[in-house]
Amino acid sequence: MKKIVSSLLVVVLVFSFVACAKKEEPKKEEKKVEKKVEKKEKPKKVEKKKAPKKETKPKLQTHQIFKKYPLVIMLDNHWDARPQSGISKAKVIYEMLAEGRITRIMMITDANEGVVGPIRSARPYYIRAMKEYEGLYCHVGGSGAAKKIVKKHGIKDMDQFWVGGDAYWREDHRWAPHNMYSNFKDLYKVAKKSKYKIKLDKDFKFPFDAYDKFTELKGGKASNSVQFNYTSSDYHPKYQFDITYKYNKKKNIYEKYYGETKLIDEATKKPLEVSNVIIQVAKHSIHRDGKHRVIKTVGEGKGYYLTGGKYKKITWKKKSKYAPTQFLIDGKQIVVNPGLTFINVVETDMEVTFE
């Protein structure tokens, strides 16, 4: 029994010793690692870049240079006949030599109101240009050749010799023959009375189209003016047909000069504003009558086109006497800018200077 008790005591002492000997190790303090919580930024809204607006090409005014068949009026351009009345109402004007070194101009308009003049006689090469517009041809007589053409080709003739006082009269502020005048309203009345067609046919096409807003001449050379002279420098300045078109950058138009005199409209007293200038180079000769001029506008040739302070070389083609003239840039038909187009037909040896 004593042995059993002694054995138990030994066991208890051993366990106690072990427990005491075993020192408690201090607990290591755990470092609290603060996890940085990154705030998730809301994704920025990516603004979609708007595609640049495509520039729309100007729409062509096909068949709308004129709203109806126009009046085609022969105007005196003698120095005693300038300034002319009504020229600011023109949409197209042609200028060519008549007799001697004097030019004549042919204005084309569909205006309903306004006085026009002085009006002069017809010439064959003008009639050929007029036919391209199927216009109502207003003139005072004409050369023998011109009269024959009028009868033969069914021209809508508005000759003062038979219309008379219904549309024409002489003004007293100028001497004859530089004083025959009319007005657009009366001329259209006579045309209607004569049963000439005034309303445009749907399929009728004028020689060239126009943009509905200004369009820059691509590839054109810059030029502030163009000058050419139908006469020589030997002529007295008053009798010269020394023409200059000067570019007005502020208005984006050309102003026309004869010598140092700016061309104005007699009725408005304002300078003529030209949007487009076409210079057509063609062969000139004298008719077998020794007096009247012959201008070869059938075939093809060269020229220049000016608009917006720039110019380009062009070619022109006309298949027959009464076919439309094509004015071409790089083989494509010219489309003019809005406003007045002035066409000057010049001789092949005439010097044309750009500055």
VEXDREN-2710 file (C-alpha; in Angstrom, 1 decimal):
% VEXDREN-2710
k/r/px/py/pz
1/MET/0.0/0.0/0.0
2/LYS/2.7/2.4/1.0
3/LYS/4.5/1.5/-2.3
4/ILE/1.4/2.5/-4.2
5/VAL/1.1/5.8/-2.4
6/SER/4.8/6.5/-2.9
7/SER/4.5/5.8/-6.6
8/LEU/1.5/8.2/-7.0
9/LEU/3.4/11.0/-5.2
10/VAL/6.4/10.5/-7.5
11/VAL/4.1/10.8/-10.5
12/VAL/2.5/14.0/-9.2
13/LEU/5.8/15.6/-8.4
14/VAL/7.1/14.8/-11.9
15/PHE/4.1/16.5/-13.6
16/SER/4.4/19.5/-11.3
17/PHE/8.0/19.9/-12.1
18/VAL/7.5/19.7/-15.8
19/ALA/4.7/22.2/-15.6
20/CYS/6.8/24.6/-13.6
21/ALA/9.8/24.2/-15.8
22/LYS/7.8/25.0/-18.9
23/LYS/7.7/28.7/-19.0
24/GLU/5.0/30.3/-20.8
25/GLU/6.4/32.0/-23.9
26/PRO/5.0/35.5/-24.3
27/LYS/2.6/35.8/-27.1
28/LYS/3.9/37.7/-30.0
29/GLU/1.8/40.7/-30.8
30/GLU/0.5/40.3/-34.2
31/LYS/1.1/43.4/-36.2
32/LYS/-2.1/44.5/-37.7
33/VAL/-1.5/45.0/-41.3
34/GLU/-4.1/47.5/-42.5
35/LYS/-4.9/46.6/-46.0
36/LYS/-5.2/49.6/-48.1
37/VAL/-8.5/49.4/-49.8
38/GLU/-8.2/51.1/-53.1
39/LYS/-11.2/53.0/-54.0
40/LYS/-12.3/51.9/-57.3
41/GLU/-12.7/55.0/-59.5
42/LYS/-15.8/55.0/-61.5
43/PRO/-14.9/54.7/-65.2
44/LYS/-14.9/58.0/-66.9
45/LYS/-17.4/58.5/-69.6
46/VAL/-15.6/58.5/-72.8
47/GLU/-17.1/61.1/-75.0
48/LYS/-17.5/59.9/-78.4
49/LYS/-15.9/62.2/-80.8
50/LYS/-18.4/63.4/-83.3
51/ALA/-17.3/62.7/-86.8
52/PRO/-16.6/66.0/-88.7
53/LYS/-19.5/67.1/-90.8
54/LYS/-19.0/66.3/-94.4
55/GLU/-19.0/69.4/-96.5
56/THR/-21.9/69.2/-98.9
57/LYS/-21.0/70.0/-102.4
58/PRO/-22.9/73.0/-103.8
59/LYS/-26.0/72.0/-105.7
60/LEU/-26.1/73.0/-109.3
61/GLN/-28.7/75.3/-110.6
62/THR/-29.5/73.3/-113.7
63/HIS/-31.8/75.3/-116.0
64/GLN/-32.2/78.0/-113.5
65/ILE/-29.7/80.6/-114.5
66/PHE/-32.8/82.1/-116.0
67/LYS/-36.4/81.5/-114.8
68/LYS/-37.8/81.9/-118.3
69/TYR/-36.6/82.4/-121.8
70/PRO/-34.5/85.5/-121.5
71/LEU/-34.4/88.9/-123.3
72/VAL/-31.2/89.1/-125.3
73/ILE/-30.5/92.8/-125.9
74/MET/-27.9/94.3/-128.2
75/LEU/-26.4/97.3/-126.5
76/ASP/-24.3/100.1/-127.9
77/ASN/-20.8/100.3/-126.4
78/HIS/-19.5/103.4/-128.2
79/TRP/-17.8/105.8/-125.8
80/ASP/-20.7/108.2/-126.2
81/ALA/-23.2/105.4/-125.2
82/ARG/-21.6/104.6/-121.9
83/PRO/-22.7/104.1/-119.2
84/GLN/-25.5/102.0/-120.3
85/SER/-28.8/101.6/-118.4
86/GLY/-30.0/98.2/-117.1
87/ILE/-26.8/96.3/-117.4
88/SER/-26.8/95.5/-113.7
89/LYS/-29.9/93.4/-114.4
90/ALA/-27.9/91.1/-116.7
91/LYS/-27.0/87.5/-115.8
92/VAL/-24.7/87.0/-118.8
93/ILE/-23.1/89.6/-121.1
94/TYR/-21.1/89.0/-124.3
95/GLU/-18.6/91.6/-125.7
96/MET/-17.1/91.3/-129.2
97/LEU/-15.8/93.7/-131.8
98/ALA/-18.2/95.2/-134.2
99/GLU/-17.0/97.7/-136.8
100/GLY/-13.5/99.2/-136.6
101/ARG/-12.1/98.7/-133.2
102/ILE/-15.4/99.4/-131.4
103/THR/-17.0/96.6/-129.4
104/ARG/-20.7/95.9/-128.9
105/ILE/-22.2/94.1/-125.9
106/MET/-25.1/91.7/-125.7
107/MET/-26.9/91.4/-122.4
108/ILE/-29.0/88.5/-121.4
109/THR/-31.6/88.9/-118.6
110/ASP/-35.0/87.7/-117.4
111/ALA/-35.7/90.9/-115.4
112/ASN/-39.2/92.2/-115.4
113/GLU/-38.6/95.8/-114.4
114/GLY/-36.2/98.5/-115.4
115/VAL/-35.0/100.7/-118.3
116/VAL/-32.4/99.4/-120.8
117/GLY/-30.3/101.1/-123.4
118/PRO/-28.9/102.4/-125.7
119/ILE/-29.9/99.5/-128.0
120/ARG/-28.1/98.9/-131.3
121/SER/-28.1/96.6/-134.3
122/ALA/-27.7/92.8/-134.8
123/ARG/-24.6/90.9/-136.0
124/PRO/-24.4/87.2/-137.1
125/TYR/-21.9/86.0/-134.4
126/TYR/-24.1/87.5/-131.7
127/ILE/-27.2/85.7/-133.1
128/ARG/-25.3/82.4/-132.9
129/ALA/-24.5/83.1/-129.2
130/MET/-28.1/84.2/-128.6
131/LYS/-29.5/81.0/-130.0
132/GLU/-27.8/79.1/-127.2
133/TYR/-30.3/80.7/-124.9
134/GLU/-33.3/80.6/-127.2
135/GLY/-33.8/84.2/-126.2
136/LEU/-36.1/87.0/-127.4
137/TYR/-33.7/89.0/-129.6
138/CYS/-34.0/92.7/-129.1
139/HIS/-32.2/95.0/-131.5
140/VAL/-32.5/97.9/-133.9
141/GLY/-32.0/96.6/-137.4
142/GLY/-28.8/94.8/-138.3
143/SER/-26.3/93.9/-141.1
144/GLY/-27.7/92.1/-144.2
145/ALA/-26.2/88.8/-143.1
146/ALA/-27.8/89.1/-139.7
147/LYS/-31.3/89.9/-141.1
148/LYS/-31.1/86.8/-143.3
149/ILE/-30.2/84.6/-140.3
150/VAL/-33.1/86.0/-138.3
151/LYS/-35.6/85.0/-141.1
152/LYS/-34.0/81.7/-141.9
153/HIS/-33.7/80.3/-138.4
154/GLY/-36.9/81.3/-136.8
155/ILE/-35.4/83.7/-134.3
156/LYS/-37.8/85.2/-131.8
157/ASP/-37.3/88.6/-133.3
158/MET/-37.9/91.8/-131.4
159/ASP/-36.5/94.3/-134.0
160/GLN/-37.4/97.9/-133.2
161/PHE/-38.1/98.3/-136.9
162/TRP/-41.4/96.4/-136.6
163/VAL/-42.1/96.6/-132.8
164/GLY/-41.7/100.4/-132.8
165/GLY/-43.3/102.4/-130.1
166/ASP/-44.8/99.4/-128.3
167/ALA/-41.5/98.9/-126.6
168/TYR/-38.9/101.4/-127.9
169/TRP/-38.3/105.1/-127.7
170/ARG/-35.5/107.7/-128.1
171/GLU/-34.1/109.6/-125.1
172/ASP/-33.1/113.2/-125.5
173/HIS/-30.1/113.2/-123.2
174/ARG/-28.0/111.5/-125.9
175/TRP/-27.6/112.0/-129.7
176/ALA/-28.8/109.4/-132.2
177/PRO/-27.9/106.7/-132.8
178/HIS/-26.8/106.3/-129.2
179/ASN/-30.2/107.0/-127.7
180/MET/-32.6/104.1/-128.4
181/TYR/-34.1/102.7/-125.1
182/SER/-36.7/100.3/-123.9
183/ASN/-37.8/98.6/-120.7
184/PHE/-37.9/94.9/-119.8
185/LYS/-41.6/94.9/-118.9
186/ASP/-42.7/96.2/-122.4
187/LEU/-40.4/93.9/-124.2
188/TYR/-41.9/90.9/-122.5
189/LYS/-45.4/92.2/-123.3
190/VAL/-44.5/92.4/-127.0
191/ALA/-43.1/88.9/-126.8
192/LYS/-46.3/87.6/-125.3
193/LYS/-48.4/89.5/-127.9
194/SER/-46.2/88.0/-130.6
195/LYS/-47.0/84.5/-129.1
196/TYR/-43.3/83.8/-128.6
197/LYS/-42.6/81.0/-126.1
198/ILE/-41.5/82.5/-122.7
199/LYS/-42.0/79.6/-120.3
200/LEU/-39.0/77.3/-120.2
201/ASP/-39.3/73.8/-121.6
202/LYS/-38.5/71.2/-119.0
203/ASP/-35.7/69.7/-121.0
204/PHE/-34.1/73.0/-122.1
205/LYS/-30.5/73.4/-121.0
206/PHE/-28.6/76.7/-121.0
207/PRO/-24.9/76.6/-122.1
208/PHE/-23.5/76.4/-118.5
209/ASP/-24.8/75.8/-115.0
210/ALA/-24.3/77.9/-111.8
211/TYR/-23.6/77.0/-108.2
212/ASP/-26.1/78.1/-105.6
213/LYS/-23.3/79.6/-103.5
214/PHE/-19.7/80.7/-104.1
215/THR/-17.3/77.8/-104.8
216/GLU/-13.6/78.4/-104.9
217/LEU/-11.8/77.7/-108.2
218/LYS/-9.6/74.6/-107.3
219/GLY/-6.1/74.8/-108.7
220/GLY/-6.6/78.3/-109.9
221/LYS/-3.7/80.9/-109.9
222/ALA/-4.2/84.0/-107.8
223/SER/-4.7/87.3/-109.7
224/ASN/-5.9/90.7/-108.7
225/SER/-6.6/91.8/-112.3
226/VAL/-6.7/90.9/-116.0
227/GLN/-6.1/93.4/-118.8
228/PHE/-6.4/93.3/-122.6
229/ASN/-6.9/96.0/-125.3
230/TYR/-9.2/95.8/-128.3
231/THR/-7.4/98.9/-129.6
232/SER/-3.8/99.9/-129.7
233/SER/-2.0/102.3/-127.4
234/ASP/-1.8/104.8/-130.4
235/TYR/-5.5/105.6/-129.9
236/HIS/-6.6/108.5/-127.8
237/PRO/-7.5/107.3/-124.3
238/LYS/-11.1/108.3/-124.8
239/TYR/-11.4/106.1/-127.9
240/GLN/-9.5/103.1/-126.5
241/PHE/-11.2/99.8/-125.6
242/ASP/-8.5/99.0/-123.1
243/ILE/-10.3/96.7/-120.6
244/THR/-9.3/95.8/-117.1
245/TYR/-11.2/93.6/-114.6
246/LYS/-10.0/94.4/-111.1
247/TYR/-10.8/92.0/-108.3
248/ASN/-12.6/93.5/-105.3
249/LYS/-11.6/91.2/-102.4
250/LYS/-14.0/92.7/-99.9
251/LYS/-17.0/92.0/-102.2
252/ASN/-15.5/89.0/-103.9
253/ILE/-16.4/90.4/-107.4
254/TYR/-14.7/92.1/-110.3
255/GLU/-15.2/95.7/-111.3
256/LYS/-14.7/96.5/-115.0
257/TYR/-12.8/99.5/-116.4
258/TYR/-12.4/101.0/-119.8
259/GLY/-9.1/102.8/-119.4
260/GLU/-9.3/104.5/-116.0
261/THR/-13.1/104.8/-116.1
262/LYS/-15.1/102.3/-114.0
263/LEU/-18.2/100.9/-115.7
264/ILE/-21.4/101.7/-113.9
265/ASP/-25.1/101.3/-114.6
266/GLU/-26.6/104.6/-115.8
267/ALA/-29.9/103.9/-113.9
268/THR/-28.4/103.0/-110.5
269/LYS/-25.1/104.9/-110.7
270/LYS/-23.5/101.9/-109.1
271/PRO/-20.4/100.0/-110.5
272/LEU/-21.2/96.8/-112.4
273/GLU/-20.4/93.8/-110.3
274/VAL/-19.0/90.8/-112.2
275/SER/-18.8/87.4/-110.5
276/ASN/-17.2/85.4/-113.4
277/VAL/-15.1/86.4/-116.4
278/ILE/-14.7/84.2/-119.4
279/ILE/-12.1/85.2/-122.1
280/GLN/-12.7/83.3/-125.3
281/VAL/-9.9/83.4/-127.9
282/ALA/-11.2/83.2/-131.4
283/LYS/-10.0/83.9/-135.0
284/HIS/-11.2/87.3/-136.4
285/SER/-11.4/88.4/-140.0
286/ILE/-13.2/91.0/-142.2
287/HIS/-16.3/90.1/-144.2
288/ARG/-16.1/90.2/-148.0
289/ASP/-18.1/93.4/-147.9
290/GLY/-15.0/95.0/-146.5
291/LYS/-16.9/96.5/-143.6
292/HIS/-18.4/93.9/-141.2
293/ARG/-16.5/91.5/-139.1
294/VAL/-16.4/87.7/-139.1
295/ILE/-15.6/85.9/-135.8
296/LYS/-15.0/82.1/-135.9
297/THR/-16.8/80.8/-132.9
298/VAL/-17.4/77.4/-134.4
299/GLY/-14.7/74.7/-133.7
300/GLU/-12.5/74.9/-130.7
301/GLY/-10.0/77.2/-129.1
302/LYS/-8.4/78.4/-125.8
303/GLY/-9.3/80.9/-123.2
304/TYR/-9.4/81.8/-119.5
305/TYR/-11.8/81.7/-116.7
306/LEU/-11.7/84.0/-113.7
307/THR/-13.7/83.9/-110.4
308/GLY/-13.0/84.7/-106.8
309/GLY/-9.6/86.3/-107.4
310/LYS/-8.2/83.2/-109.3
311/TYR/-8.0/82.1/-112.9
312/LYS/-7.4/79.0/-114.9
313/LYS/-6.8/78.2/-118.6
314/ILE/-9.8/76.7/-120.4
315/THR/-10.7/75.3/-123.8
316/TRP/-13.9/75.9/-125.7
317/LYS/-15.8/73.8/-128.2
318/LYS/-18.7/74.5/-130.5
319/LYS/-19.8/71.8/-132.9
320/SER/-21.9/73.9/-135.3
321/LYS/-23.2/77.4/-135.7
322/TYR/-26.2/77.0/-133.4
323/ALA/-24.9/74.3/-131.0
324/PRO/-24.1/75.3/-127.5
325/THR/-20.6/76.5/-126.7
326/GLN/-18.8/74.3/-124.1
327/PHE/-16.4/76.1/-121.8
328/LEU/-14.1/73.4/-120.4
329/ILE/-11.6/73.1/-117.5
330/ASP/-9.6/69.8/-117.6
331/GLY/-12.2/68.4/-120.0
332/LYS/-15.2/69.2/-117.7
333/GLN/-17.9/71.8/-118.4
334/ILE/-17.4/75.0/-116.3
335/VAL/-19.9/75.6/-113.5
336/VAL/-20.0/79.4/-112.8
337/ASN/-20.5/81.1/-109.5
338/PRO/-23.7/83.0/-108.7
339/GLY/-23.9/86.5/-110.2
340/LEU/-23.1/88.1/-113.6
341/THR/-20.9/86.2/-116.1
342/PHE/-19.1/88.5/-118.6
343/ILE/-17.8/86.8/-121.7
344/ASN/-15.2/88.7/-123.8
345/VAL/-14.3/87.2/-127.2
346/VAL/-10.8/88.4/-128.2
347/GLU/-8.5/88.0/-131.1
348/THR/-5.9/85.2/-131.3
349/ASP/-3.0/87.7/-131.2
350/MET/-4.4/89.9/-128.4
351/GLU/-2.2/90.0/-125.3
352/VAL/-4.0/89.0/-122.1
353/THR/-2.1/90.1/-118.9
354/PHE/-2.7/88.9/-115.4
355/GLU/-1.4/90.7/-112.3
END
